[in-house]
Amino acid sequence: MNKTKFLGCLLLTPALLAGCGGGSDTSATPATPDPVDPSNPTDPIDPVVKPIAPSMYAKYDAVLSNSKLQRSDPTLGDSNKSDVASSTELMAGYHDDYFYADENSKDMIFRMSGDSNRSELRVNENFDTTESGVSRTLSTSFQPIDLKATLEQSVDGDEVTFLQVHNKGTSEDGTGYIPHPLLRITYELERNGELGHYWAVVKLNALNCGSGSEHVGSDGCNNAYQRVDLGEANLDEMTDMDISIQEGRLVVDVNGVQKLDHNISYWANLLSYFKAGVYNQYDDGDGINTWSEVRFSKLDVEQDSFEHGINWDVDQWKITIPVSKTEWDSSESSSSAAEFKPYHCYSSPESEEFIFNNDSDIVYNYDSGEISFFNVIDNRVHFATDMGYGTSTSNSSYIRSEFRELFNAQTLNTCSTSTDATSWKINDSATNTDVHTLTSTLRIDDFPQISGQDPKVVVGQVHGWEISQALVKLLWEGESKPTRVILNQDFFTDNKKCSGNESGCDSWPFSVEMGTYAANEEWQYQITVDDTGITLMTQKDNGEGRVERFLGWGVAYSDTKDGDTITMSTDWAEPDIAYYFKAGLYPQFKPDSDNAGQRFEASFSQIEIQHDAN
C-alpha cells in the first residue's frame, strides 16, 4: 500500500436540507488578504488567545497548500460568502478575525456570526467517490467553543456544521452541480429527544431537490436525508472524527469507533470535495451578537492507493467436493468424498494430487457438463454443486463444496482432523484466544429451480469436533424467505446421532430468522462464539437491514421461528469441547439424477476468521 499525504481539510457547504441554497462552490475573485478584518466584530477575540497565521505551524501545511478559504462577512448580514484567500495566500501567512491560529495552543480556529454564514477551508481537489484502488480519509480533532450557550440564544435553528463532503457537479466546470452536500457533520442542541449530540446528515440520492428543480415534491426529495446519531458531544475536549470514502462507501469513525458505513454508489456521477470549519444554521435574531467557534488541533486528508487483495487465507482451510477420491484419481481406492488441502499440509506437495490454492480450478466433467467446484475469479472464491450427482461425507447424505477450518495447523505442522488439535476451544489455551468469529460476504449466483423443492443450502457453519449435532448452520432458502440459523440446544459427543426421543434430543433443533436476501445480491453474515454465548448477524453489503441476535449459554431465549422458549446448554461452553468453522455450499437435500444440471453456485468476496483475546 502506497500512502501519500493528500493535503487536506474540509468542511461544510451550504445546503442544509433539500431545497436550501447557497451551497455552490463559487469562484469569485479572491479578496486582497488583510491580516486585520475591518468588520470589527462585536464579540472580540478572547484576549487570552494570541492570533497568528496557521501557516506558522507545519502540521497544517498539507491542508493550507491545497485549499482555499471561503467565508462570510458578518457585517453584510446573513447568507453571504466569498473566496477570500487562495492556497498561495494561506501559505504566505493569511489570517483574519475569523480564521487564525492560537499561538498558545497551536489550534486552528474558525469563528463566524450570522445565519447561514461560514468560515471554512475548501479542499481544492474534486474527486470521484467510486475511484478504484483509492481511499481518502479526512482526519480531524476538533472542539466547539461555548457552543451550547451560543445556540441557547437562537430564535430559529440550533445547529452548526463542522465537516462536510460536497459536490462540484458532474465535471470540473461545475456542470450538473446540485445544491446539496453528500454529508454534513453537525452539532444540534436537541433532536429526537437527544440533547447536544453530533449527527451525520447523509443525502440518500443524487437528485437535485433545490427550488425550481423538477424533482421538488417527489418521494426522492421528500425522503432525501438520513440523520445518524454519532453520540453525545463532549464540548470540554477534542473529538477525533474521521470521514473515509473508498470505492463507493462512506465511513464515519468517532473516537476510533465506526458510527456509519454507507453505500454511496448513487453519488458516482458527482465529483466531490471536503470542507471543514464552521457553518451556522441558527439565527440569533440580529445576526451579529452571537458567535460560533471551533478549534482544530488536527485537520488533514490522507490518500491511500492499494491493490485489491483476497479477503481470505486459503492456508486456513481444506475443501471437500462431491466427488469420491477414486473418481478424482483412479490410483486412489477410497470412495469417500475427495478433500483438497493447502501446500503446507504436505511434506512433498509436488507429488500430491489433492492440493489447492488461490490459482486452483477444481473442475470435473458430469454428463450434464463441466463444473468447477472451486475457483477464484476477480478476487471472489466460487463454489458450485450439481444436484444430479455427488458423493457425500461419512456423516451426511448431502453433498457439499465447502471449506472446513484447519485451526492453528501451520503452527502445529499438521492438518489432520482425526484429533481435536486443528479445532479450537472457546477458551483456547494453545492460542490464548477466547472470541472466535467467522465473517463472510457473499452472493448466491445460481440455485436449482425444482418443483416442490425449496433451494435450501447452508453457507456457513460452526461444528463441534466429533459432534453430530451442529452448533450453527446458516441456511439460505430462496429469495422470498428469511435466512435462518439452525441451532441445537444440546448435543451428544462421539458423533452419536439422535435416536428417537432419547434424552429429549428430538426437541434440540430450533431456528431463528435473520434477513432476507435475493439471488445476485451481496450480503454478509457473521458468527461469533465466546464464553458468554453466540452472536449472529446478517446484513446487506451496504450495511442496511442489519439483523443481530445473541443466544447466551444457559439463558432462556424465546425469539425463535416457532415461538418456543429454548435454552442453550452450558455444556456447549465446557472447556474440553472443540469447534471449527465451515463456509461454502452444503445443500440440504439429496442429489437425484432427475435434477442433473440444477446447480447451486455462490461466490464470496470475504471469508475471514478471527480468533481474538477478549
N, C-alpha and C positions, 0 to 999 in steps of 0.2 A: 504494500500500500504506500502510495506516494502522498505525503501530506504536505500541503503548501499553505502558507498564510495567505488568506484571500484579501485581508484588509477590510474589515467590515465594521459597520454599525448599522442600526436600522431602527426603523420605527414607523410610527403612526402615519396614518394618512387620513385624509378627510373622512370619507364616508362613515357615517355612524351605522345606519341601517339602510335597507333598500330604499332608494329614492333620495338619499341625502346627497348633497352636492359638495363641491369644494375639495374633492379628493384628487383632482387631476394633478399630474406631475408637470407643473408649469415650468416654462423655460424663459422666464423673464430675465432681462439683463441684470446681472448681479449689482447690488448697490455697492458703492465705494466703502470699503471697510473703515470703520471708525471705532476705535477702542472705547470710546465713551458715547453711549447712545444718547441722543438729545431728548428722548421722550420723558426723561426724569420721572420714573415710576414713583407712585405714591408710597409703595412699600419698598424702601431701600434695601440693598443687600445687607445681610447681617454683618455688623461691624467686626465680628469675630472672624469672618471669612476674609481671606486675603486673595482677591480675584486676580488671576493671571491667565495667560493663554494656555489652553490644553496642550498645545504643541510643545510646551516645555517638558512634557513627560513622554518618553519614548514608548510607553505601553499603549499610547493612543495613536501612534504613527500610522499603523495599518488602517485604522478607521479614517483618520483625517485625510490621509493621502488618497483615499478612494471614495470620498463622499463630498457632498455639498451641504451647506447649512440652509435650511428653509425655515423661516419664522415669520411671525406676525409682528406688527407694530401696535401695541396695546392702546396707543393714543388715537388710532384710527377707527376704533370700535371693533365689533365682532366680525369673525369670518374673513379676515384678510390674511394674505400670505404672499411672500415673495422669496426669491433666491437671493440671499444676502452675502454669501461667501462661497467661493469655489474651493476645491481641494488645494489648489496652489495657495490661495489666500489663507486658508486654515493652517496650512503648514508654515506659513510666513508669520504666524502669531496672532491671527484674528481672534478677538473675543469682544464681548459687549455685555451689557447689563443682564442679558437673558441667556447667555451662553459663555461659560468660562470654567476655569478650574480653581479649586481651593488650594492654595499653597500649603496649607497646614495638613489637610487630609489627602491631597493629590487626587480628589474625586473630580470627575467631570460633572458639571451642573447645568441643568436646563430649568428655566422658570418662565412662566407666562401668566398673563391675566386676560380675561375676556372669553366669552363663549365661542367655541369653535376656533379659537386661536391656538397657536402652537410655537414651539421652539424645538427643532428636531434635525437630526442628521439623516440624509437620504443617501444610501449606498449607491454608487453610480452604476454598478453592473446590473443589467437586466438579464435574468437567466430563465432557462427552461426548467420547470419543476419536474419534468419527466426525463431529463437528460440521463442517458445510460452511463453507468460507471462513475457517477459523481455524487458526492454527498456534501451539502452545505449546511453549516450549523452556526447560528447566531448565539454566541455565549455571552451572558451578561450577569453582572451582580449589581442590583440597584436598590435604592431605598427612597421612597417618597418622604417628603419633609412636611410635617404639620398638616397632612392631607385631610385627616378626619375633621379637624377644626375648620379647615377651609370649606369643605363640602357641606358642613352643617349650616353654613351661611347662605347656601344656594337657594334661590327661589324657583329654580327649574332645572332638573337633572342633578345627578350625584355621581358622576363617572369621569374618570381621567384615563386616557390610553397612554401606554409607555412603549410598547413594542408592536411592530406591525409587519405583515407581508402584504404588499400592494401589487398592482399590476400596471404595466406600461401600455398594454394593448397587445395586439397580435403582431406588431412589428416595431422596430426601433423608432419609427417616426410617430408613434402614438396611435396609429390606425387601430380601430377596434377596442379602444380603451373603454372600460366600464367604471363608473364612479363608486366602486366598492372594493374594499380590501378582502383578500382571502382570509386573513387572520388579524385580529386585534387582541392584545393582552391588556386588560383593563383592571382598574380597581373600582368597586362600587360600594357606596355606603350601605345599601341594602338591596337585596334581590332574593326573591323566593324565601323570605324569612331569614336569610343568611346575612349577617352584619359584617361589613368590612372584609370581603373576600376578593381575591384575584379571580378573574374569569378569562377564558379563551372564547372569543367570539368568532365563529367559523362560518364563512359563506359556503353553502351546501351545493351551489351550482354556479355556472359561469354566465347566468342571464344578466342582462342589463336591466335593472329594476329602477333606474332613475326616472324622474318625472319626464314625461314625453315618450318614454320607451313603449314599444308595442307589447312588452311583457307586463306592464303595470297591471295589477289586479289578478294576474294569473296565479294558479296554485304554486308554481315555482317561486314567484316573488312573495306571495303571502307566507310561504314557509321556507324562506331563503336562508335563515340563520339558525345555528345551534350554539347555545352557550354552555360551556363545560366548566364546572366548578374546579378551580385549581387550589382551593383551600383558603383558610383564613390568612390574611396578610399580617405578618409581623412587621409593623411600621417602626419598630425600635432598632432594627438591624437590617443589613443587606440580605436580599433574597437572590439566590442563584436561579436563573431562568435560562434554559437552552431551547431554541427552536431549530429543529433539524428538518431538512427537506431532501429526500432521496428517492429518485425514480418513482414519483407519483405518490409518495407517502409524506405526511406531515406529522411530526412527533414533537411534543412539548414535555420537557422534564422540569420539575420544580424541586430544587434542593436534592437533586440526584434521583428523584422518584418520577417515573413516567406517569403523566396525567392524561395524555392524549396521544392516540395513534390513529390517524385518519387517512383514508384513501382519497387522494385529490386528483385522480386521473381526469376528472371532468374539467380541471383547470389547465390542461395540457396546452391549449392553443394560446394562452395568455402569458406573455413574458412577465416576470415578477421581480421584485426588489425588496430589500429590507429597509426599515426605518426604525429610529429609536430617538427618544426624547420625551417631551411632554406635550400632550394634545388634549385640550379641555372639552368636555361635553357636559358643562354645567353653566348656569347663568346666575351671577351673584346680584343681579338687579341693576347694576350700573356699569359693569364690565371693567372696572379699574381698581377696585379696592382690595379684592382678594387675589391671592397668587397661588398657583400650583407650582411645586418644585420637586425635582427628582435628582438624586445623586447617583452616578455610576462609578463604581470602583473598577469595573471591568466592562468593556464593550468591544467585542471582537467577532469576526467571522472566520471560521476555518473551512477550507475546501479540501475534501479528500477525493483522490482518484483511486479506483480499485478495479480489480478484475473479478468477475463473478466466479465464485467458488462452488464447491459441492457441500451442501449442508448435511452431511452425514459422514461417518467414518466406517468404511467397509470392513476395516480390521476388527470392528466390534461385533460382527455378525457372521453367522453361517446362513445359507439359504436352502430351503427344502423345495423341490419341484415335484410335480405329479407324474413323474416317470420313474420306473424302477432302475436300480443301478445296472442290472443286466441289460435292460432295454437301451440304456445310455451307452454302456460299454460292454460289449459281448464277452470280454475277458472276465467280467465280474459274474459271480454266481448268485448274489443276493437279489431277492425280489422286493426288498424294502425300498421305500422312496429314496431317490438319489439326493444327496446333500453336497453342496459346494462350500468350500471354506477358503478363507484368505491365505495368502502365501505363508504367513508366519506360522500357520498351523502344521506345516510340513517340514520334515528335515531335508528333503531333496525335492523342492517344488517342481523342478523342470521335468521330473519323471512322473508326476501325478496328473491324473485325468480330471479330478474333481476340484479344480481351483477356480476362484473367480476374483475379479477386481472391477474397478470402475470402467475398464475398457472391454469387459466381457459382454458377449451377446449369447445367452444360453438358449439356443434355437433347436426346435425339434419339429419333425415333419409328421403330422397326422394325415389321415385320409381326407380330412376337411381342409387341409392346407397347413402351411408353415406357421409356427407360433414361437414367439420369443418370450420365454418365462421371465427373463430378466435382461434389461439393458439400460444404458444411461444415454439419454439424448437431451441436448440443451440443458445440461445440469439438472435433469429430472430423472429419477430412477423409476423405471417402468416394471410393473408386474402384470402377468396375464395367466389365465387358466381357461381351458376349453371344457365346457360341461358335458361333452360327449365322451370324454376319456379320463383316465387317470389312475395312478397308484396312490393309495392313502398311506399315512403313517400308522404305526403299530397300535396306537391308542385311539384311532378315529377311523370312521368310514368315509370321511370327507377328504377331498383333495386340497392342496394348497400350493401356492407360490409365495413363500413367506420367509422373512428374516427371523432368526432366533438369536438372541443376545448371547455373546461369549464374554461374560463379565470377567474383567481382570486377566484375560487369557494370556496377553503378551507378557505380563509380569510373572505369571505362573509358568510360562513356557509350555502350556498345554491348552488344547481346545476340546478336550474330552468332556462330554456331558454325562458320563457314566457315574460321576460323583457330583456332589454339590459345589465343587470348587469353582466352577465357572458360572455359578449363580450367586446372587447377593442376599445377605440377610439384612433385615431392616436396620439393626444396629450392627453394622458390618465391621468387625474388629480388624479384618485384613486390610481394609482401606480407610478405616476411621471415618466412615460416612454413615449418615442416618436419614437422608432425604433423597429419594430416588424418583426421577422424573423422565418420562418419555413425552416428547413434543413432536408431532408430525403435522405437516401441511401438505395437503393432497387434493386431488380431484378424481372422481370416478369418470373415466373416459369412455367406457362402454360397459353394458350389462346385458344379461340374457333377457330376451322377450319370449317367455314361455307361458302358455296359457295355464292358469291356475297355480302358478308358482311365483311367489314374490322373489325378487332378486336379492336374497339375503346373503350378505358377505361381511365377515369380520375383518376389520382393517387395523386393529390394534389390540394387544392383549397384555395381561400380567398373569403369568403362570407360576405356581409353586412347583419346586423340583419334586418329581415323583408324586404329584398330587393330581388326581384325575379331575377334580372339580376346579375349574378356572376361577381365579380371584376376580379378574376383569376381562370381559370381552366387549369390544365396542363394535356394534352391529349397524351397518347401513342396510336399509330395507327398501330402497327405492326413493324416487324423487318426491313423493307426496306424503311420506311417513317420517316422523321424527327418528333420528338415530337413537338407538337405545344402548345403554350399558348394562350388560347382563352380569350379575354377580352371584356368588354363593355365600350364604350366611355362615356355613361351616364346611368341613372337609374331612376326608379320610386320608391318612398317609399311605405310603407303599402302593400308590396307584390304584387303590381299591375303589371300585365304582359303587354307585348306589344300587342296592338290590331291594326292590320292593320299598317298603317304608321303614327300613332298618334305621333305627335312631332318628326317625323323622326326616331322613335325608331327602325324601320327595319334596319337602317344603323348603329346602335350602335355596334353590334358584329363584331369583326375582330380577326385576329390571327397573331402571329409571330412565325417563325420557330426556333427551338433550335437544339440540337444534335440528332443523330440517334443511337438507342441502341437496340441490339439484345436481344431476349429472353435468359434467363440464364446468362446475362451479368450484373455485378454490376455497377450501375451508381448513380448519385446524382443530386438532384435539390435543389435550394434554392430560396425562395421568400421573399423579404424584402419590407415592406411598411413603409414609413415615410412621413414627411410633404413636401418633395420635389417630391415624386413620387414612382414608383415601380421599383425595381431592380430584374431581373430574371437571373438565372444561371443554366445551366446543364453542367455536365462533366462526363467522365468515372471515375471509382473509383480510378484509378491511377493518376488522375489529367489531363489526356490527353483529347484533343478535347473540351476544355472549350469553351462554348458559353455564352456570357453575354450581356444583353440588359437593357437599362434604358428608362423608359417612364415617363416623368415629367408631373405633373398636369398643364394643360393649355398650353402645349408646343407641337407644330406640330411634328409629328413623321411619317416617310414615309417608314421605313423598315418593311413593313407588308408582309404577304404571297401574297396578291393580288396586291401589289404595290401601294395601296391607301395611301394618306396622311390623318392621323387622329389626333384628339386632345382629350386627356383625360380631361373630365370636371373637373374643380376645385371644383365642388360640392362634389366629392369623398373625398376631404380633409376638408370638413366642420366639425366643432368641435362636432356636435351632431350625426354624423354617426358612428355607431359601427360595428365592424368586428369580425370574428372568423376564425381560420384555420381549414382545414379538410385534412385527409390523409387516404389512403386505396384504395379500389376498387369501382368505380362508373361507370359501363358500360354505354355506350351511345347508346344502342338500347334495345328495349323491349324484355323481355323473351318470348319464344314461346315453347310450348310443343314439337314441332318437333326438338328442339335443346337440349332436355334433355341429360345430360351428357357432354355437351360442357361447359367447365369451364374456368373462369379466376382465376388464382392463382398468388399471389405476396407475397414476403417476404421482410421485412425491417430490416436492421441491425441498422438503426438510424431513429428516428422521434423526432426531437429536436426543441422545441420552445424557443425563446429568446425574452424577452421584455426588452429593454435597454433604458437608458437615453443617448441622443446624447451628 
